[in-house]
Amino acid sequence: MSNKRFSTGSGPSQRQLRVGELIRRTLSDVLNRAEIHDPELNAMSITVGEVSCSPDLKVATVYVMPLMGSVPVQDAITALARNKAELRHRISRELTLKYAPDLRFRPDETFDRLDETRRLFSDPAVQRDLDAADEEE
């Protein structure tokens, strides 16, 4: 008898994706409206890029980045972690989940990866290989 409780596929389930997106929107709204009782956190402009949830939805990893480099990313993560309990409470009020997930904050490195990808594509050797591949087709 196989255990079908958790997906054994390579990626997150539809439920994990849906809950992650709901948490992302809720956190974005709370941070945008500066509703947390921490003036230092409220002074920061933080974007929530993505939220990934564990299969049991008890842990949510939140990928954040300060807008326009307004503050160092580690300062933003420290402020968010310091206010984790209040943020969890806001999420539990907004969403109807059995458990409010534990929040873990990490830097969102998406933009760094995009810059690296752009740099790679602008490399003359890569351009030459791409042009050669187009000519073969």
Secondary structure as UniProt FT lines:
FT   HELIX           14..32
FT   TURN            33..34
FT   HELIX           39..42
FT   STRAND          46..53
FT   TURN            55..56
FT   STRAND          59..66
FT   HELIX           67..69
FT   HELIX           73..82
FT   HELIX           84..94
FT   STRAND          102..107
FT   HELIX           110..122
FT   HELIX           124..136
//
